[in-house]
């Protein structure tokens, strides 16, 4: 059990590290995501084919998963764009708005009732983001891009949940990354026309970080979560992933010293967001069966 919890927190820590890598890698956000998808998708195809974990699925399901993969790819582009146009801390704070958008979109997509407590907690997160936005106009562009990232980031997990009723996790992830890669490959020439890149090919340092992002933060993190799920509940896994922005922001403070550039309003806004996360964890824990 201890090993499962250790591996789970390692996976969450790696997820928080993706924000740091968004700043370390000098490629623009579109190319960064394209290389991440290329390396991760190729690795999944090789790994899961060798393990015999890929299902045969009908073309209609493949097309649906490709569409979800396109949403996920655009989410990552906006996520890294938010970091590059502001900083890691602000980008991760905006990522916290995923809960608010999920509370709105999930009832609409799945046609169920709204959970007002989730909406209230989501509004508390939005209040924290608004406080940062109101007093730090220098982050305006990054925050707006980050909010689009959160909207997209709330959408594709809801759609994934429906697909997972008939498709294995390994198959879904492999086809989803492949779909995201194909769609982004078609959009990238247009994207680079409007947002020109200083370089198209990664240097050796960027390539090393891209391998770490793809293999450690994607492939290895997936394997760690898979091991954890064999010993602890999915509820505990999802609850622990609420710590991802916290880990990421603390890492940004240590690696880049971003705390020196942030004003008091950031910390008040972040505390509101952290309070919402803790209240959500407490609420779900009380309402879940033992």
NORSUL-V665934 format. One record per pair of residues at least 12 apart in sequence whose C-alpha atoms are under 6 Angstrom apart, sorted by sequence separation. I is the first residue (numbers start at 1). J is the second residue. D is the distance in Angstrom with one decimal. If there is no record, write none. Layout:
i->I j->J d->D
i->I j->J d->D
//
This chain:
i->103 j->118 d->5.9
i->103 j->119 d->5.7
i->100 j->122 d->3.9
i->99 j->122 d->5.9
i->30 j->77 d->5.6
i->29 j->77 d->5.4
i->101 j->151 d->5.9
i->29 j->80 d->5.4
i->29 j->81 d->5.4
i->94 j->146 d->5.2
i->98 j->150 d->4.7
i->102 j->154 d->5.1
i->86 j->139 d->5.3
i->94 j->147 d->5.9
i->97 j->150 d->5.8
i->101 j->154 d->5.9
i->91 j->146 d->5.9
i->95 j->150 d->5.3
i->86 j->142 d->4.8
i->98 j->154 d->5.1
i->85 j->142 d->4.8
i->22 j->80 d->5.6
i->82 j->142 d->4.3
i->82 j->145 d->5.2
i->82 j->146 d->4.9
i->78 j->145 d->5.8
i->79 j->146 d->5.8
i->19 j->88 d->5.7
i->79 j->149 d->5.2
i->78 j->149 d->4.9
i->75 j->149 d->4.7
i->75 j->152 d->5.2
i->75 j->153 d->5.6
i->68 j->156 d->5.7
i->69 j->176 d->4.3
i->73 j->180 d->5.1
i->69 j->177 d->5.8
i->66 j->176 d->5.5
i->69 j->179 d->5.1
i->70 j->180 d->4.3
i->65 j->176 d->5.5
i->69 j->180 d->4.3
i->66 j->179 d->3.9
i->70 j->183 d->5.9
i->54 j->171 d->5.0
i->44 j->174 d->5.7
i->41 j->174 d->6.0
i->132 j->265 d->5.7
i->132 j->266 d->5.1
i->41 j->177 d->5.4
i->41 j->178 d->5.7
i->132 j->269 d->5.9
i->131 j->269 d->5.7
i->37 j->177 d->5.9
i->128 j->269 d->3.7
i->37 j->181 d->5.6
i->128 j->272 d->5.3
i->128 j->273 d->5.8
i->125 j->273 d->4.6
i->92 j->245 d->5.3
i->121 j->276 d->5.4
i->89 j->249 d->5.0
i->40 j->214 d->5.2
i->36 j->214 d->5.5
i->25 j->206 d->5.2
i->15 j->217 d->5.9
i->14 j->217 d->5.1
i->11 j->221 d->4.7
i->7 j->224 d->5.5
i->8 j->225 d->5.7
i->8 j->228 d->5.8
i->4 j->228 d->4.6
i->16 j->244 d->4.8
i->12 j->241 d->5.8
i->16 j->247 d->5.4
i->17 j->248 d->5.7
i->12 j->244 d->5.6
i->16 j->248 d->4.1
//
